Amino acid sequence: MGGAMKIEVKNWDNQVTGKMELPDAVFAREVNQHLVWEVVRAYLASRRRGTHKTKERSEVKGTGSKPWKQKSTGRARAGSRQSPLWRSGGTVHGPRPRSYAQKVNKKARRAALSGVLSQRLAEGRLVVLNTMELDAPKTKEFLDRLDRLGVKGEKVLLVDGLENLNLHLASRNRPELKMIDAGSLNAYEVLNHRWIVASEPALRSLAEVLS
């Protein structure tokens, strides 16, 4: 049976309200740098829209008639005004719509996420709250609460259920803050934020999935 470590659970006033056990298999894992690189690269590639497109010679505007006769003009042979050699002609081997998605198996994604979460925990940059519910969607009041936690002014990833609407509304207009559901958490978002502030239920759910 795997071991477990304990982390303090706090409230919005930065007061300790209890402790929570975190499995070592998830939160005491070494970071595999190459694996994290592969997972992050695949994640960023999947975010590309891939809608780029240039027109080929069959798609550009223009007549299909031969510009001039083949011989006796003194000019080079030409069969189409859509030729890539001509101004406003088609593009040769231009970009076409495509998917940039890369396949990464589920086990690798989970291992990479466990590694970067373990790193944030070891750095003391993982804060667990008993609840992340807010009385009202007030950004100023929410920033004051982050200040009490000691994370104001840093890039903070907020991990809680999507049903927490007040938290979403209070944080959405701040570029350094991002709210994400525990089920959507990934290695890139963890690495892209200096602090992780998570609710106890969300972190418990995440630990069960990654165990």
C-alpha beads as a LAMMPS data file, in Angstrom:
LAMMPS data file: protein, C-alpha beads

211 atoms
210 bonds

1 atom types
1 bond types

-500.0 500.0 xlo xhi
-500.0 500.0 ylo yhi
-500.0 500.0 zlo zhi

Masses

1 110.0

Atoms # bond

1 1 1 0.000 0.000 0.000
2 1 1 1.428 3.400 -0.952
3 1 1 2.261 6.058 1.595
4 1 1 0.658 9.434 2.048
5 1 1 1.707 12.896 3.137
6 1 1 -0.323 15.547 4.880
7 1 1 -0.927 19.113 3.778
8 1 1 -2.619 21.910 5.678
9 1 1 -6.129 22.910 4.651
10 1 1 -6.862 26.619 5.057
11 1 1 -9.728 29.054 4.656
12 1 1 -9.832 32.370 2.772
13 1 1 -8.369 34.127 5.844
14 1 1 -5.254 31.927 5.638
15 1 1 -6.192 30.129 8.831
16 1 1 -5.514 26.398 9.137
17 1 1 -8.763 24.464 9.476
18 1 1 -7.419 20.928 9.197
19 1 1 -5.154 18.595 7.268
20 1 1 -5.579 16.501 4.155
21 1 1 -3.769 13.341 3.113
22 1 1 -2.213 13.256 -0.353
23 1 1 -0.958 9.975 -1.853
24 1 1 2.794 9.801 -2.425
25 1 1 2.192 8.084 -5.768
26 1 1 0.710 11.347 -7.060
27 1 1 2.272 14.163 -5.044
28 1 1 5.756 12.815 -4.303
29 1 1 6.741 11.921 -7.828
30 1 1 9.912 12.950 -9.649
31 1 1 9.496 15.122 -12.716
32 1 1 10.307 13.372 -15.986
33 1 1 11.396 16.397 -18.004
34 1 1 11.234 14.691 -21.376
35 1 1 7.790 13.264 -20.696
36 1 1 6.522 16.675 -19.584
37 1 1 7.964 18.217 -22.748
38 1 1 6.152 15.672 -24.932
39 1 1 2.839 16.176 -23.135
40 1 1 3.061 19.983 -23.234
41 1 1 4.044 19.954 -26.904
42 1 1 1.054 17.750 -27.741
43 1 1 -1.287 19.963 -25.694
44 1 1 -0.142 23.160 -27.423
45 1 1 -0.338 21.479 -30.836
46 1 1 -3.934 20.415 -30.157
47 1 1 -4.859 24.054 -29.488
48 1 1 -3.869 25.107 -33.017
49 1 1 -6.918 25.699 -35.207
50 1 1 -5.254 24.525 -38.386
51 1 1 -7.524 26.647 -40.603
52 1 1 -4.708 28.153 -42.693
53 1 1 -5.285 27.984 -46.441
54 1 1 -3.852 29.482 -49.632
55 1 1 -5.393 29.228 -53.089
56 1 1 -3.871 26.928 -55.654
57 1 1 -3.929 27.550 -59.417
58 1 1 -7.310 25.881 -59.778
59 1 1 -8.839 28.180 -57.150
60 1 1 -7.560 31.671 -58.000
61 1 1 -9.721 34.095 -59.944
62 1 1 -9.084 34.471 -63.679
63 1 1 -9.976 33.232 -67.130
64 1 1 -9.063 29.767 -68.224
65 1 1 -8.169 30.799 -71.786
66 1 1 -4.624 30.671 -73.094
67 1 1 -3.043 34.187 -72.810
68 1 1 -1.485 34.079 -76.282
69 1 1 -0.768 31.540 -78.948
70 1 1 1.943 28.980 -78.386
71 1 1 4.378 30.053 -81.131
72 1 1 5.658 33.023 -83.127
73 1 1 5.164 35.723 -80.451
74 1 1 8.726 35.865 -79.149
75 1 1 7.461 35.371 -75.612
76 1 1 7.701 32.372 -73.359
77 1 1 4.995 29.763 -73.623
78 1 1 2.040 30.328 -71.317
79 1 1 -1.068 28.244 -70.893
80 1 1 -2.830 29.878 -67.945
81 1 1 -3.051 33.160 -66.087
82 1 1 -3.344 31.179 -62.841
83 1 1 0.209 29.873 -63.175
84 1 1 2.267 30.166 -59.970
85 1 1 4.894 32.005 -62.039
86 1 1 2.514 34.870 -62.687
87 1 1 1.488 37.714 -60.421
88 1 1 -1.800 36.803 -58.641
89 1 1 -1.274 33.195 -59.671
90 1 1 -1.858 30.174 -57.495
91 1 1 0.434 29.122 -54.652
92 1 1 2.561 26.011 -54.994
93 1 1 2.382 23.561 -52.072
94 1 1 0.749 26.165 -49.828
95 1 1 -0.748 25.392 -46.417
96 1 1 -4.039 23.533 -46.317
97 1 1 -6.446 22.934 -43.418
98 1 1 -5.153 20.183 -41.163
99 1 1 -5.226 18.900 -37.616
100 1 1 -2.098 19.315 -35.511
101 1 1 -3.291 16.914 -32.815
102 1 1 -0.652 14.531 -31.484
103 1 1 -1.416 11.263 -29.768
104 1 1 -0.287 10.973 -26.152
105 1 1 -1.587 8.072 -24.106
106 1 1 -3.532 8.662 -20.916
107 1 1 -0.879 7.124 -18.674
108 1 1 1.770 9.539 -19.955
109 1 1 -0.491 12.581 -19.456
110 1 1 -1.263 11.546 -15.897
111 1 1 2.398 10.862 -15.095
112 1 1 3.420 14.289 -16.394
113 1 1 0.650 16.004 -14.412
114 1 1 1.613 14.157 -11.230
115 1 1 5.230 15.203 -11.705
116 1 1 4.543 18.929 -12.071
117 1 1 2.000 18.877 -9.210
118 1 1 4.630 17.225 -7.012
119 1 1 7.050 19.964 -7.991
120 1 1 4.611 22.727 -7.024
121 1 1 3.912 20.986 -3.700
122 1 1 7.634 20.651 -2.962
123 1 1 8.063 24.362 -3.707
124 1 1 5.300 25.202 -1.237
125 1 1 3.188 26.695 -4.022
126 1 1 0.131 24.467 -3.644
127 1 1 -2.555 25.982 -1.409
128 1 1 -5.549 23.886 -0.359
129 1 1 -8.741 25.588 0.824
130 1 1 -11.641 23.930 2.586
131 1 1 -13.950 25.769 0.208
132 1 1 -13.526 28.292 -2.590
133 1 1 -17.086 29.554 -2.498
134 1 1 -17.521 33.337 -2.587
135 1 1 -20.403 35.388 -1.260
136 1 1 -20.462 37.586 -4.374
137 1 1 -18.590 37.837 -7.688
138 1 1 -16.560 40.882 -6.602
139 1 1 -13.078 41.015 -8.130
140 1 1 -11.658 43.517 -5.611
141 1 1 -12.824 41.438 -2.639
142 1 1 -11.458 38.302 -4.270
143 1 1 -8.037 39.922 -4.828
144 1 1 -7.991 40.902 -1.155
145 1 1 -8.515 37.250 -0.251
146 1 1 -5.649 36.183 -2.504
147 1 1 -3.509 38.818 -0.804
148 1 1 -4.269 37.229 2.568
149 1 1 -3.162 33.897 1.122
150 1 1 0.093 35.493 -0.034
151 1 1 -0.393 34.803 -3.749
152 1 1 -1.556 38.184 -5.039
153 1 1 0.493 39.563 -7.926
154 1 1 1.514 36.114 -9.162
155 1 1 0.039 33.877 -11.845
156 1 1 -2.491 31.746 -9.986
157 1 1 -4.371 28.683 -11.207
158 1 1 -7.689 28.237 -9.390
159 1 1 -8.884 24.627 -9.289
160 1 1 -12.512 24.055 -8.378
161 1 1 -15.769 22.817 -9.843
162 1 1 -17.291 24.749 -12.735
163 1 1 -20.467 25.178 -10.687
164 1 1 -18.611 27.792 -8.600
165 1 1 -19.933 30.652 -10.741
166 1 1 -18.940 33.457 -8.364
167 1 1 -15.301 32.367 -8.480
168 1 1 -15.375 32.317 -12.268
169 1 1 -16.939 35.779 -12.498
170 1 1 -14.570 37.293 -9.924
171 1 1 -11.423 36.016 -11.649
172 1 1 -12.204 36.066 -15.358
173 1 1 -11.154 39.682 -16.021
174 1 1 -7.719 39.275 -14.416
175 1 1 -5.067 38.016 -16.885
176 1 1 -2.896 36.504 -14.146
177 1 1 -5.753 34.325 -12.874
178 1 1 -7.328 31.286 -14.464
179 1 1 -10.029 28.985 -13.160
180 1 1 -10.085 25.368 -14.260
181 1 1 -12.023 22.254 -13.357
182 1 1 -10.063 19.427 -11.728
183 1 1 -10.994 17.121 -14.596
184 1 1 -9.479 19.541 -17.132
185 1 1 -6.231 20.181 -15.262
186 1 1 -3.117 19.498 -17.339
187 1 1 0.658 19.782 -17.068
188 1 1 0.876 22.900 -19.227
189 1 1 -1.490 24.955 -17.051
190 1 1 0.349 23.892 -13.881
191 1 1 3.704 24.909 -15.369
192 1 1 2.268 28.163 -16.714
193 1 1 1.199 29.347 -13.236
194 1 1 3.370 30.008 -10.209
195 1 1 0.698 29.089 -7.662
196 1 1 -2.010 26.452 -7.504
197 1 1 -4.976 27.240 -5.266
198 1 1 -7.358 24.286 -5.086
199 1 1 -10.402 23.384 -3.064
200 1 1 -10.178 20.262 -0.921
201 1 1 -12.961 18.427 -2.836
202 1 1 -11.348 19.224 -6.209
203 1 1 -7.905 18.070 -5.045
204 1 1 -9.348 14.893 -3.563
205 1 1 -11.098 14.130 -6.849
206 1 1 -7.881 14.807 -8.743
207 1 1 -5.873 12.502 -6.467
208 1 1 -8.365 9.671 -7.027
209 1 1 -8.079 10.024 -10.805
210 1 1 -4.272 10.154 -10.819
211 1 1 -3.751 7.355 -8.281

Bonds

1 1 1 2
2 1 2 3
3 1 3 4
4 1 4 5
5 1 5 6
6 1 6 7
7 1 7 8
8 1 8 9
9 1 9 10
10 1 10 11
11 1 11 12
12 1 12 13
13 1 13 14
14 1 14 15
15 1 15 16
16 1 16 17
17 1 17 18
18 1 18 19
19 1 19 20
20 1 20 21
21 1 21 22
22 1 22 23
23 1 23 24
24 1 24 25
25 1 25 26
26 1 26 27
27 1 27 28
28 1 28 29
29 1 29 30
30 1 30 31
31 1 31 32
32 1 32 33
33 1 33 34
34 1 34 35
35 1 35 36
36 1 36 37
37 1 37 38
38 1 38 39
39 1 39 40
40 1 40 41
41 1 41 42
42 1 42 43
43 1 43 44
44 1 44 45
45 1 45 46
46 1 46 47
47 1 47 48
48 1 48 49
49 1 49 50
50 1 50 51
51 1 51 52
52 1 52 53
53 1 53 54
54 1 54 55
55 1 55 56
56 1 56 57
57 1 57 58
58 1 58 59
59 1 59 60
60 1 60 61
61 1 61 62
62 1 62 63
63 1 63 64
64 1 64 65
65 1 65 66
66 1 66 67
67 1 67 68
68 1 68 69
69 1 69 70
70 1 70 71
71 1 71 72
72 1 72 73
73 1 73 74
74 1 74 75
75 1 75 76
76 1 76 77
77 1 77 78
78 1 78 79
79 1 79 80
80 1 80 81
81 1 81 82
82 1 82 83
83 1 83 84
84 1 84 85
85 1 85 86
86 1 86 87
87 1 87 88
88 1 88 89
89 1 89 90
90 1 90 91
91 1 91 92
92 1 92 93
93 1 93 94
94 1 94 95
95 1 95 96
96 1 96 97
97 1 97 98
98 1 98 99
99 1 99 100
100 1 100 101
101 1 101 102
102 1 102 103
103 1 103 104
104 1 104 105
105 1 105 106
106 1 106 107
107 1 107 108
108 1 108 109
109 1 109 110
110 1 110 111
111 1 111 112
112 1 112 113
113 1 113 114
114 1 114 115
115 1 115 116
116 1 116 117
117 1 117 118
118 1 118 119
119 1 119 120
120 1 120 121
121 1 121 122
122 1 122 123
123 1 123 124
124 1 124 125
125 1 125 126
126 1 126 127
127 1 127 128
128 1 128 129
129 1 129 130
130 1 130 131
131 1 131 132
132 1 132 133
133 1 133 134
134 1 134 135
135 1 135 136
136 1 136 137
137 1 137 138
138 1 138 139
139 1 139 140
140 1 140 141
141 1 141 142
142 1 142 143
143 1 143 144
144 1 144 145
145 1 145 146
146 1 146 147
147 1 147 148
148 1 148 149
149 1 149 150
150 1 150 151
151 1 151 152
152 1 152 153
153 1 153 154
154 1 154 155
155 1 155 156
156 1 156 157
157 1 157 158
158 1 158 159
159 1 159 160
160 1 160 161
161 1 161 162
162 1 162 163
163 1 163 164
164 1 164 165
165 1 165 166
166 1 166 167
167 1 167 168
168 1 168 169
169 1 169 170
170 1 170 171
171 1 171 172
172 1 172 173
173 1 173 174
174 1 174 175
175 1 175 176
176 1 176 177
177 1 177 178
178 1 178 179
179 1 179 180
180 1 180 181
181 1 181 182
182 1 182 183
183 1 183 184
184 1 184 185
185 1 185 186
186 1 186 187
187 1 187 188
188 1 188 189
189 1 189 190
190 1 190 191
191 1 191 192
192 1 192 193
193 1 193 194
194 1 194 195
195 1 195 196
196 1 196 197
197 1 197 198
198 1 198 199
199 1 199 200
200 1 200 201
201 1 201 202
202 1 202 203
203 1 203 204
204 1 204 205
205 1 205 206
206 1 206 207
207 1 207 208
208 1 208 209
209 1 209 210
210 1 210 211
